[in-house]
């Protein structure tokens, strides 16, 4: 005897928490346990004063979104935001509930530009995250350094690794800058000059 499709299950209300939906061995749990993202708050404290009462994205959330794109190889920030909307593990990682609205791509772009344009803070933070990811084994150093520029042969490994991580962070930031500017052009806005970086 044939059974009917369980269409009703799609509208069934169930009591559960987000934590129950993320497998214990999922990579985001391992990343959360190994990397303390709270260092970000100290580095951006002067960039997050009141903006005329407008709410901003938590800086840790912003960088976790960036890290999701990087470590899971998602091709664009726009696609990353789209995938976070439906991926419960990604939501768990950035601490957004099932009913919370994920920041829109343009909101991410505006926060990124407003906070980090003309500074090297983004690079500082991303390099630190990459360092921690390499230490924890989430990223293989060889995969980052294989296409890196030549560093003097007498440079020690620690210095070499630091230079290569800075290069990797810079490459990623260039791609993010390009995507933000393409979106600005699409909406009739002038592209921003992202080339100026000052030490923070």
DOMITOR-121234 format. One record per residue (C-alpha): residue number from 1; x negated, y, z negated. Coordinates in steps of 0.2 Angstrom, whole numbers, plus 5000, padded with zeros to 4 digits. Example, Ala and Ser with C-alpha at 12.3 -4.5 7.8 and 13.67 -1.06 7.14 Angstrom:
2
<pt><pos>1</pos><px>4938</px><py>4978</py><pz>4961</pz></pt>
<pt><pos>2</pos><px>4932</px><py>4995</py><pz>4964</pz></pt>
***
This chain:
200
<pt><pos>1</pos><px>5000</px><py>5000</py><pz>5000</pz></pt>
<pt><pos>2</pos><px>4993</px><py>5017</py><pz>5005</pz></pt>
<pt><pos>3</pos><px>4992</px><py>5030</py><pz>4992</pz></pt>
<pt><pos>4</pos><px>4995</px><py>5049</py><pz>4995</pz></pt>
<pt><pos>5</pos><px>4981</px><py>5061</py><pz>4996</pz></pt>
<pt><pos>6</pos><px>4978</px><py>5069</py><pz>4979</pz></pt>
<pt><pos>7</pos><px>4982</px><py>5087</py><pz>4985</pz></pt>
<pt><pos>8</pos><px>4988</px><py>5091</py><pz>4968</pz></pt>
<pt><pos>9</pos><px>4971</px><py>5090</py><pz>4960</pz></pt>
<pt><pos>10</pos><px>4965</px><py>5105</py><pz>4969</pz></pt>
<pt><pos>11</pos><px>4977</px><py>5116</py><pz>4960</pz></pt>
<pt><pos>12</pos><px>4976</px><py>5107</py><pz>4943</pz></pt>
<pt><pos>13</pos><px>4971</px><py>5117</py><pz>4928</pz></pt>
<pt><pos>14</pos><px>4957</px><py>5109</py><pz>4918</pz></pt>
<pt><pos>15</pos><px>4948</px><py>5114</py><pz>4902</pz></pt>
<pt><pos>16</pos><px>4929</px><py>5114</py><pz>4904</pz></pt>
<pt><pos>17</pos><px>4914</px><py>5125</py><pz>4902</pz></pt>
<pt><pos>18</pos><px>4902</px><py>5130</py><pz>4915</pz></pt>
<pt><pos>19</pos><px>4888</px><py>5121</py><pz>4906</pz></pt>
<pt><pos>20</pos><px>4897</px><py>5104</py><pz>4909</pz></pt>
<pt><pos>21</pos><px>4896</px><py>5107</py><pz>4928</pz></pt>
<pt><pos>22</pos><px>4877</px><py>5108</py><pz>4929</pz></pt>
<pt><pos>23</pos><px>4868</px><py>5091</py><pz>4929</pz></pt>
<pt><pos>24</pos><px>4855</px><py>5090</py><pz>4915</pz></pt>
<pt><pos>25</pos><px>4841</px><py>5087</py><pz>4928</pz></pt>
<pt><pos>26</pos><px>4846</px><py>5101</py><pz>4940</pz></pt>
<pt><pos>27</pos><px>4831</px><py>5112</py><pz>4944</pz></pt>
<pt><pos>28</pos><px>4839</px><py>5128</py><pz>4937</pz></pt>
<pt><pos>29</pos><px>4839</px><py>5120</py><pz>4920</pz></pt>
<pt><pos>30</pos><px>4821</px><py>5116</py><pz>4921</pz></pt>
<pt><pos>31</pos><px>4817</px><py>5134</py><pz>4927</pz></pt>
<pt><pos>32</pos><px>4827</px><py>5142</py><pz>4913</pz></pt>
<pt><pos>33</pos><px>4818</px><py>5131</py><pz>4900</pz></pt>
<pt><pos>34</pos><px>4801</px><py>5135</py><pz>4907</pz></pt>
<pt><pos>35</pos><px>4802</px><py>5154</py><pz>4912</pz></pt>
<pt><pos>36</pos><px>4806</px><py>5167</py><pz>4900</pz></pt>
<pt><pos>37</pos><px>4813</px><py>5181</py><pz>4911</pz></pt>
<pt><pos>38</pos><px>4815</px><py>5193</py><pz>4896</pz></pt>
<pt><pos>39</pos><px>4798</px><py>5202</py><pz>4899</pz></pt>
<pt><pos>40</pos><px>4807</px><py>5211</py><pz>4914</pz></pt>
<pt><pos>41</pos><px>4817</px><py>5222</py><pz>4902</pz></pt>
<pt><pos>42</pos><px>4801</px><py>5230</py><pz>4895</pz></pt>
<pt><pos>43</pos><px>4794</px><py>5234</py><pz>4912</pz></pt>
<pt><pos>44</pos><px>4810</px><py>5242</py><pz>4919</pz></pt>
<pt><pos>45</pos><px>4817</px><py>5251</py><pz>4903</pz></pt>
<pt><pos>46</pos><px>4813</px><py>5268</py><pz>4910</pz></pt>
<pt><pos>47</pos><px>4822</px><py>5264</py><pz>4926</pz></pt>
<pt><pos>48</pos><px>4839</px><py>5259</py><pz>4918</pz></pt>
<pt><pos>49</pos><px>4844</px><py>5275</py><pz>4909</pz></pt>
<pt><pos>50</pos><px>4862</px><py>5280</py><pz>4912</pz></pt>
<pt><pos>51</pos><px>4867</px><py>5283</py><pz>4930</pz></pt>
<pt><pos>52</pos><px>4882</px><py>5295</py><pz>4928</pz></pt>
<pt><pos>53</pos><px>4891</px><py>5281</py><pz>4919</pz></pt>
<pt><pos>54</pos><px>4890</px><py>5269</py><pz>4934</pz></pt>
<pt><pos>55</pos><px>4886</px><py>5251</py><pz>4929</pz></pt>
<pt><pos>56</pos><px>4871</px><py>5243</py><pz>4936</pz></pt>
<pt><pos>57</pos><px>4866</px><py>5225</py><pz>4938</pz></pt>
<pt><pos>58</pos><px>4856</px><py>5217</py><pz>4923</pz></pt>
<pt><pos>59</pos><px>4838</px><py>5218</py><pz>4929</pz></pt>
<pt><pos>60</pos><px>4836</px><py>5199</py><pz>4924</pz></pt>
<pt><pos>61</pos><px>4851</px><py>5195</py><pz>4935</pz></pt>
<pt><pos>62</pos><px>4844</px><py>5204</py><pz>4949</pz></pt>
<pt><pos>63</pos><px>4827</px><py>5195</py><pz>4948</pz></pt>
<pt><pos>64</pos><px>4835</px><py>5178</py><pz>4945</pz></pt>
<pt><pos>65</pos><px>4845</px><py>5181</py><pz>4961</pz></pt>
<pt><pos>66</pos><px>4829</px><py>5185</py><pz>4970</pz></pt>
<pt><pos>67</pos><px>4821</px><py>5170</py><pz>4963</pz></pt>
<pt><pos>68</pos><px>4835</px><py>5159</py><pz>4969</pz></pt>
<pt><pos>69</pos><px>4833</px><py>5165</py><pz>4986</pz></pt>
<pt><pos>70</pos><px>4814</px><py>5162</py><pz>4986</pz></pt>
<pt><pos>71</pos><px>4813</px><py>5145</py><pz>4977</pz></pt>
<pt><pos>72</pos><px>4827</px><py>5137</py><pz>4986</pz></pt>
<pt><pos>73</pos><px>4822</px><py>5143</py><pz>5003</pz></pt>
<pt><pos>74</pos><px>4838</px><py>5153</py><pz>5007</pz></pt>
<pt><pos>75</pos><px>4835</px><py>5163</py><pz>5023</pz></pt>
<pt><pos>76</pos><px>4842</px><py>5180</py><pz>5018</pz></pt>
<pt><pos>77</pos><px>4848</px><py>5189</py><pz>5002</pz></pt>
<pt><pos>78</pos><px>4866</px><py>5191</py><pz>5010</pz></pt>
<pt><pos>79</pos><px>4867</px><py>5172</py><pz>5012</pz></pt>
<pt><pos>80</pos><px>4860</px><py>5170</py><pz>4994</pz></pt>
<pt><pos>81</pos><px>4874</px><py>5180</py><pz>4987</pz></pt>
<pt><pos>82</pos><px>4886</px><py>5170</py><pz>4997</pz></pt>
<pt><pos>83</pos><px>4879</px><py>5154</py><pz>4990</pz></pt>
<pt><pos>84</pos><px>4879</px><py>5160</py><pz>4972</pz></pt>
<pt><pos>85</pos><px>4898</px><py>5163</py><pz>4974</pz></pt>
<pt><pos>86</pos><px>4902</px><py>5144</py><pz>4976</pz></pt>
<pt><pos>87</pos><px>4887</px><py>5136</py><pz>4968</pz></pt>
<pt><pos>88</pos><px>4890</px><py>5133</py><pz>4949</pz></pt>
<pt><pos>89</pos><px>4872</px><py>5129</py><pz>4946</pz></pt>
<pt><pos>90</pos><px>4867</px><py>5146</py><pz>4952</pz></pt>
<pt><pos>91</pos><px>4881</px><py>5154</py><pz>4943</pz></pt>
<pt><pos>92</pos><px>4875</px><py>5145</py><pz>4927</pz></pt>
<pt><pos>93</pos><px>4857</px><py>5151</py><pz>4930</pz></pt>
<pt><pos>94</pos><px>4862</px><py>5170</py><pz>4931</pz></pt>
<pt><pos>95</pos><px>4875</px><py>5168</py><pz>4917</pz></pt>
<pt><pos>96</pos><px>4890</px><py>5172</py><pz>4928</pz></pt>
<pt><pos>97</pos><px>4906</px><py>5163</py><pz>4924</pz></pt>
<pt><pos>98</pos><px>4917</px><py>5155</py><pz>4937</pz></pt>
<pt><pos>99</pos><px>4929</px><py>5170</py><pz>4937</pz></pt>
<pt><pos>100</pos><px>4916</px><py>5183</py><pz>4937</pz></pt>
<pt><pos>101</pos><px>4913</px><py>5193</py><pz>4953</pz></pt>
<pt><pos>102</pos><px>4895</px><py>5190</py><pz>4960</pz></pt>
<pt><pos>103</pos><px>4887</px><py>5207</py><pz>4964</pz></pt>
<pt><pos>104</pos><px>4889</px><py>5211</py><pz>4982</pz></pt>
<pt><pos>105</pos><px>4874</px><py>5211</py><pz>4994</pz></pt>
<pt><pos>106</pos><px>4875</px><py>5230</py><pz>4996</pz></pt>
<pt><pos>107</pos><px>4876</px><py>5232</py><pz>4977</pz></pt>
<pt><pos>108</pos><px>4860</px><py>5222</py><pz>4975</pz></pt>
<pt><pos>109</pos><px>4852</px><py>5232</py><pz>4989</pz></pt>
<pt><pos>110</pos><px>4857</px><py>5249</py><pz>4980</pz></pt>
<pt><pos>111</pos><px>4850</px><py>5243</py><pz>4963</pz></pt>
<pt><pos>112</pos><px>4834</px><py>5237</py><pz>4971</pz></pt>
<pt><pos>113</pos><px>4831</px><py>5253</py><pz>4980</pz></pt>
<pt><pos>114</pos><px>4837</px><py>5265</py><pz>4966</pz></pt>
<pt><pos>115</pos><px>4825</px><py>5256</py><pz>4953</pz></pt>
<pt><pos>116</pos><px>4810</px><py>5251</py><pz>4963</pz></pt>
<pt><pos>117</pos><px>4808</px><py>5262</py><pz>4978</pz></pt>
<pt><pos>118</pos><px>4791</px><py>5270</py><pz>4978</pz></pt>
<pt><pos>119</pos><px>4784</px><py>5260</py><pz>4964</pz></pt>
<pt><pos>120</pos><px>4775</px><py>5243</py><pz>4962</pz></pt>
<pt><pos>121</pos><px>4786</px><py>5237</py><pz>4948</pz></pt>
<pt><pos>122</pos><px>4795</px><py>5224</py><pz>4959</pz></pt>
<pt><pos>123</pos><px>4779</px><py>5217</py><pz>4964</pz></pt>
<pt><pos>124</pos><px>4772</px><py>5216</py><pz>4946</pz></pt>
<pt><pos>125</pos><px>4788</px><py>5207</py><pz>4940</pz></pt>
<pt><pos>126</pos><px>4789</px><py>5195</py><pz>4955</pz></pt>
<pt><pos>127</pos><px>4770</px><py>5191</py><pz>4954</pz></pt>
<pt><pos>128</pos><px>4773</px><py>5187</py><pz>4935</pz></pt>
<pt><pos>129</pos><px>4788</px><py>5175</py><pz>4939</pz></pt>
<pt><pos>130</pos><px>4777</px><py>5167</py><pz>4953</pz></pt>
<pt><pos>131</pos><px>4763</px><py>5164</py><pz>4941</pz></pt>
<pt><pos>132</pos><px>4775</px><py>5156</py><pz>4928</pz></pt>
<pt><pos>133</pos><px>4783</px><py>5145</py><pz>4942</pz></pt>
<pt><pos>134</pos><px>4766</px><py>5139</py><pz>4948</pz></pt>
<pt><pos>135</pos><px>4761</px><py>5135</py><pz>4930</pz></pt>
<pt><pos>136</pos><px>4777</px><py>5125</py><pz>4927</pz></pt>
<pt><pos>137</pos><px>4775</px><py>5116</py><pz>4943</pz></pt>
<pt><pos>138</pos><px>4790</px><py>5123</py><pz>4952</pz></pt>
<pt><pos>139</pos><px>4779</px><py>5130</py><pz>4966</pz></pt>
<pt><pos>140</pos><px>4764</px><py>5121</py><pz>4973</pz></pt>
<pt><pos>141</pos><px>4750</px><py>5134</py><pz>4974</pz></pt>
<pt><pos>142</pos><px>4744</px><py>5126</py><pz>4990</pz></pt>
<pt><pos>143</pos><px>4760</px><py>5130</py><pz>4999</pz></pt>
<pt><pos>144</pos><px>4758</px><py>5149</py><pz>4994</pz></pt>
<pt><pos>145</pos><px>4740</px><py>5150</py><pz>4998</pz></pt>
<pt><pos>146</pos><px>4739</px><py>5140</py><pz>5014</pz></pt>
<pt><pos>147</pos><px>4741</px><py>5155</py><pz>5026</pz></pt>
<pt><pos>148</pos><px>4733</px><py>5168</py><pz>5014</pz></pt>
<pt><pos>149</pos><px>4720</px><py>5181</py><pz>5019</pz></pt>
<pt><pos>150</pos><px>4702</px><py>5177</py><pz>5016</pz></pt>
<pt><pos>151</pos><px>4695</px><py>5181</py><pz>4998</pz></pt>
<pt><pos>152</pos><px>4676</px><py>5182</py><pz>4995</pz></pt>
<pt><pos>153</pos><px>4669</px><py>5165</py><pz>4992</pz></pt>
<pt><pos>154</pos><px>4662</px><py>5170</py><pz>4975</pz></pt>
<pt><pos>155</pos><px>4679</px><py>5175</py><pz>4968</pz></pt>
<pt><pos>156</pos><px>4684</px><py>5164</py><pz>4953</pz></pt>
<pt><pos>157</pos><px>4700</px><py>5154</py><pz>4955</pz></pt>
<pt><pos>158</pos><px>4710</px><py>5164</py><pz>4943</pz></pt>
<pt><pos>159</pos><px>4706</px><py>5180</py><pz>4953</pz></pt>
<pt><pos>160</pos><px>4709</px><py>5171</py><pz>4969</pz></pt>
<pt><pos>161</pos><px>4726</px><py>5165</py><pz>4963</pz></pt>
<pt><pos>162</pos><px>4731</px><py>5182</py><pz>4957</pz></pt>
<pt><pos>163</pos><px>4727</px><py>5190</py><pz>4974</pz></pt>
<pt><pos>164</pos><px>4736</px><py>5177</py><pz>4983</pz></pt>
<pt><pos>165</pos><px>4752</px><py>5178</py><pz>4972</pz></pt>
<pt><pos>166</pos><px>4751</px><py>5197</py><pz>4975</pz></pt>
<pt><pos>167</pos><px>4751</px><py>5194</py><pz>4994</pz></pt>
<pt><pos>168</pos><px>4765</px><py>5182</py><pz>4993</pz></pt>
<pt><pos>169</pos><px>4776</px><py>5194</py><pz>4982</pz></pt>
<pt><pos>170</pos><px>4771</px><py>5208</py><pz>4995</pz></pt>
<pt><pos>171</pos><px>4777</px><py>5197</py><pz>5009</pz></pt>
<pt><pos>172</pos><px>4793</px><py>5193</py><pz>5001</pz></pt>
<pt><pos>173</pos><px>4796</px><py>5211</py><pz>4997</pz></pt>
<pt><pos>174</pos><px>4794</px><py>5216</py><pz>5015</pz></pt>
<pt><pos>175</pos><px>4807</px><py>5204</py><pz>5021</pz></pt>
<pt><pos>176</pos><px>4819</px><py>5210</py><pz>5007</pz></pt>
<pt><pos>177</pos><px>4815</px><py>5229</py><pz>5012</pz></pt>
<pt><pos>178</pos><px>4819</px><py>5224</py><pz>5031</pz></pt>
<pt><pos>179</pos><px>4835</px><py>5216</py><pz>5027</pz></pt>
<pt><pos>180</pos><px>4841</px><py>5231</py><pz>5016</pz></pt>
<pt><pos>181</pos><px>4836</px><py>5243</py><pz>5030</pz></pt>
<pt><pos>182</pos><px>4845</px><py>5232</py><pz>5043</pz></pt>
<pt><pos>183</pos><px>4861</px><py>5233</py><pz>5033</pz></pt>
<pt><pos>184</pos><px>4859</px><py>5252</py><pz>5031</pz></pt>
<pt><pos>185</pos><px>4858</px><py>5254</py><pz>5050</pz></pt>
<pt><pos>186</pos><px>4873</px><py>5243</py><pz>5052</pz></pt>
<pt><pos>187</pos><px>4883</px><py>5255</py><pz>5041</pz></pt>
<pt><pos>188</pos><px>4876</px><py>5271</py><pz>5050</pz></pt>
<pt><pos>189</pos><px>4863</px><py>5275</py><pz>5036</pz></pt>
<pt><pos>190</pos><px>4846</px><py>5280</py><pz>5040</pz></pt>
<pt><pos>191</pos><px>4833</px><py>5267</py><pz>5035</pz></pt>
<pt><pos>192</pos><px>4822</px><py>5270</py><pz>5020</pz></pt>
<pt><pos>193</pos><px>4804</px><py>5272</py><pz>5020</pz></pt>
<pt><pos>194</pos><px>4798</px><py>5257</py><pz>5009</pz></pt>
<pt><pos>195</pos><px>4780</px><py>5259</py><pz>5013</pz></pt>
<pt><pos>196</pos><px>4776</px><py>5271</py><pz>4998</pz></pt>
<pt><pos>197</pos><px>4771</px><py>5262</py><pz>4983</pz></pt>
<pt><pos>198</pos><px>4764</px><py>5271</py><pz>4967</pz></pt>
<pt><pos>199</pos><px>4757</px><py>5262</py><pz>4952</pz></pt>
<pt><pos>200</pos><px>4769</px><py>5262</py><pz>4938</pz></pt>
***
